Structure formats: structure tokens, C-alpha cells
Amino acid sequence: MSTTPSDPLVALGSLPGVPDAVDSVRKAVDRVYGHRVMRRRSTEVTAEAALRGARGSAALSGADWNLEEVRRRTDFRGEDEARTVGAALRLTAEAGQLLSIWRQSPLRVLARLHLVAAGGAAPDDAVGRPRFAGEPVEEPLIEAALPDANEVAGRLEGLSRLILAGSAAPALVTASIVHGELLALRPFGSHNGLVARTAERIVLIGSGLDPKSICPAEVGHAEQGRAAYVAAFEGYLSGKPEGMSAWIAHCGRAVELGVRESTAVCEALQRGAA
């Protein structure tokens, strides 16, 4: 992608600590893509990464189920936690289908992600569109002040323009900013955390860093814990260089932990244990 005349993402990529995080992530991703299992069983690794990523994202949204329960369960209706896990699974399944649309219309993709996450659980007129003034937001974990509807609309347009303009910034930087901005805005009445983490996944896939979607950052976000996730996000909200750098580094560590998870899957497949 070409660099825009004043590319804020490139500037973020040069913050102290960020180049090291970018380099560490790239080396980790290259290692797992070089695993011998990836030459012949990458589809299985991708499927397992999607399952584990969905479990991790749901855990951050308050549904911390063990992996085998997520794998076993077929009905995700009923209680709130089951609906959350079901939404996360639907989103990871949808992410890879939206890459071409993301490059043309990120806002359409975000609307689609909310529609998929809601799965008919919200009133029809509230699904797949940014919230109107005065509409409530139900979002576990994130308690920061909500921007008003006008600010949300403006910042979503700005985010869309930034994505469409392209950037020479590393994929980790772009994915982290998309993730953080959507958490900050919480543009929908529900499922914003799930949507934000899926958007991060889409950027990592579409950028070419993780084209087979085998490095589930959601696993790493969950493994670092909800408190660390919130603390890093508060750094993003601060807008200060050190806070932004800490958020990007946190997201980088999440990708590395996702790589570790998929490496373990590769090793299990190689042993014939999975």
C-alpha cells in the first residue's frame, strides 16, 4: 500500500517499542508458517485457530467457557453466555469471507459483522447500523465514557478513509488501531468487543501477515487477561505516545500468544494427537 502524505499509522509505527513488537510478531508468524504441518494440513490448523480464537474473544466478553465445551456445544441459544459464544463463532467463520468488501467499504463490513453477531437477538432496526443519539450500549468489560452518536459517525468515517487510503504502516499497527478505535467508539448497541476483535483479525489476514488466519490474536488477548486488556486499552484512550505504544505492544503480544497456540496445534497434528 502507498503511504498517504500525512500517514498517522506510519508515525505510530515509529513510536518507542513498536518496531521491536512488529519485528517480534513477524518472526513468530514466519516460524509457524514454516512448520512442516502447514504444508499439508493448513486447513485443519485454520479451523482450529478459528475455534480457539472465538473462545478467547467470547471469554473477554464474559463467556469464559473451556475449549471442549465450545467444541461440543451445538445449541447457542438461551442464556447470555451461550449467545455470546455463538456470536463469536459466527464472527470468526464470517471474517475470511469479507476481505474484498473490507478493502472497498470497511463500514459495510462492520455493519455485516454486527448483523452476524446479533443473530436476531436485537431489535431489527438496531442491528447493523451505528447507534443513534440516546440509544443504550450493552458492552461487558469496557466502561470508558461513550462518545456521542455524532462523534461516532465522524470517527467511523475517518477510520474508513484511513483504511481506504492505504498505509505503509506494519499490519500490527493498523490492526491495533482498528481494534482500539472500535472499542473506544462502541458504535453498536451490543457486541462491540466481539466486532472489534474480528475487525483486528480481518486486518491481519488481509494485510498478508496472516493470510491463512492461523494466528488468533483473540487467544492472546484472553490469555493476558481481562485486566491487562482493559489497562492496555486505557493507554489507547489516553492518546499519549506511551499509551498508544503500550496498546500496540499488547496487541503484538496477543498475536504471538496466538502463534504459540497454533504451533501447539501443529505439533499435536504432527504427533497424530489432534
N, C-alpha and C positions, 0 to 999 in steps of 0.2 A: 504494500500500500504506500502511496505517496504521502509525504509529510505536508500538512497544511501550513500556511505561513506562520501561524502562531498556534502551534500544536501543544495544548496543555498536557496531553498524555506523555509526550516526549519529555517535557520538563519534569513530570513526576517520576519518569523512569531514571532520572539522574539524581534523585534525592539520595542522601546518605543511607547506605544499607540496601537500597533497592537493586542496584546492579548485582550485588552478591546474591540476593534472593533469586533474581532472574536466572543467573548462571547456575545456581544450585538446582533450581527446578528443571532447567533444560537438561542438565546432566542426569538427573533422576529419571526423567521421561525417556531419554535416549537409552538408558540402561534397560528399562522394562521393555521397550520396543525391540531391543536387541536380544531378548530372551528367546531361546530356541523354540519354546512352545508357541510363540507368536507367529512363527512361520506357517503353522498348520492348524492351530486351534484358536486363532484370534477371535473368532465369532463367539466361542464359549467364554472367553475372558471378558469380552464386551458385555455379554448378557449378565455375567456375574457382577461386573462393575456397576451396571445399572441397578441391579437389585440392592447391592450394598450401599450405593450412593443414595437411593431412595430411602433406605432405612436410616441413614445418617441425617438426611435432611428432615425426615419426619421427627427424629429424636430432638432436633433443635426446635421444632415446632410443638414439642410437648408430648410426642408419642414415641417413647423410647422403648421399642419392642426389641426382643432379641432376634437375630437374623433368621433362625429356624422358624420362628412364629411368622415372620413376614413371608418366608418361602412357602410355608404350609398353608397359610390362610387363603381362602378363595372369596370370601364374602367380606367386603369392607364397608358394609352399610351399618347403621346402628349407632353405636357410641362414638363420641367425638374422636377418640384416638384412632379407631378403625378408619374413620373417614379421612383423617389426616394421612395415615399410611397409604390408603388407597389413592389419595390425591398425589402424593409423592411418587408412587409407582406409575401413575398415568403420565406425570410430567416427564419422568426420565424416559419413558417409552416414546413420548412425543418429540423430545428435544432434537433428535437426529433428523427428524422429518422437516424441520423448519429452517434449515441453514440458508437455502436460496432466498426464502422470503426475508429472513433477518438482514441479508445484505441489501435488500431493496426497501424494506419497510419494517424497522425494528418495532414500531408501535403496534403494527398489526400482529406481530409475533407475541408481544406482551399481552395483547387482548386475547389472543388464542390460548396462551398459557393460563390465563385466569379462567377462561371458559373451561378448559380441561381440568384444572384444579377444582373448580367449584362443582363440576359434575352434577349440576341440577340441585345443589344444596342451598343455593342462594336465590332470592327473587330474580326472575328473568331479566328485569330491566336494570339490575345492578351488576350483572355478570358481563365481563369482557369490555368494560369501559372504566376510565378513571372516575373516581368518586366526585360527586357534586358537593357544593358547599353545604355543610351541616350534616352530611352523612357520616355515620359512625364507622370506625375501623376496628375490627377484631384481629389483633395480631399478638400471639403469645411471644414472650421474651423481650420484644423491643418496646421500651416505654418512653423513648425520646419524644419531645414535643412534635406534633404533627404539623407539617406545612399546610397552609390553606389550599383550597382547590385551585385558585388562580396560580399560585406558586407552583403547584404540582404540574399543571398544564404547561407552564412556561419552561420548567426544568426538564420535563419529558421531551419537549420539542428540542431543547438544547442538546440533550443526550442523543436523541435521534440524529440530529445534524452532525454531531461529533462522530458517531458510528459511520454514517453515510459518507462523510468526508474522507474517512480512512486515516490511518496514523502509522507512523514508523515505530511507534512505541512497542515494546515487547507484549506478547499476548497476556502475560500475567498481569501487567499493569492495566491493560484495557479491561480484562475480566474482573479485576478487583474493583475498578471504578464503577463499572456497570452494576456489580453486586451491591457495592456500598450506596450508590445513588438510589437504587430501587428500595433498599432498606430504609434510607433516610426519608424518601417520599411516601412510601407505603401508599401507592396510587389507587389501590383497590380496597374494597371493603373487607376483604379477607384474603388469606393465603399469600400475603406479600412476601414473607420469608421464603416460602417454597418457590415462588416465581423468581425471586431474586437469585436464589442459588441455581435454579435451572438456567436462567439467563447467563450466569457465570459459566456454566457447563457449555452452553451454546457457543460462547465466545472462544473458549478453549478448544473446542472441536473445530469451529470454522476458521480459526486462525492458522490451523495446521500444526499447532503444538501437540494436540492430542486427537488426531483425525479419526482414530478408531474408538474414541471415548472409553479408554481403559484406565484413566487416571481420575477416579471420582473424588473431587475436592470435598464433596459433602461428607465423605467418610472422615477426612481430616479435620473438617470444622467440628464435627461431632466429637471426635477423639480428643481434641484440645479442650473441649468442654464448653458449656453454655456461658459460664462466667468469663472465660478468656475471649470468647466470641463477642460478647457484649462489650468488654473492655476495649478490644481492638476496634470495634465499630465506633465507640465513643471517640477514638482517635481520628477516625474518618470524619465524624461530625464536627470535630474541632476545626477542621480545615487547616490546621497548622502543619508545617512540613514534617515535623517529627511524628505527628499523629497519622498523617497520610502514609508515611513510610512504614510505621508500625502496622497499619491495616494491610498494606500490600505484602509486607513480610509475613503477616499472619495467614493471608490467603496463599502465599507461596508455600508455607509450611503445610497447609491443608492439602495442596496438590501433592507434595512429597509424601505425606502420610497415605494419600490415596494410591500413589505409586507403590508404596510398601504393601498395601493391601492386595493390589493386583499382582505384585510379584509373588506373594504368598499363594495366590490362586494359581499362577503359572507353575510354581513348584509342586503344588498339590496335583495338578493335572499331569505333570511330568512323572510323578510317582504313581499315577493311576488311582489317587485317593479322592478325586473330585470329578 
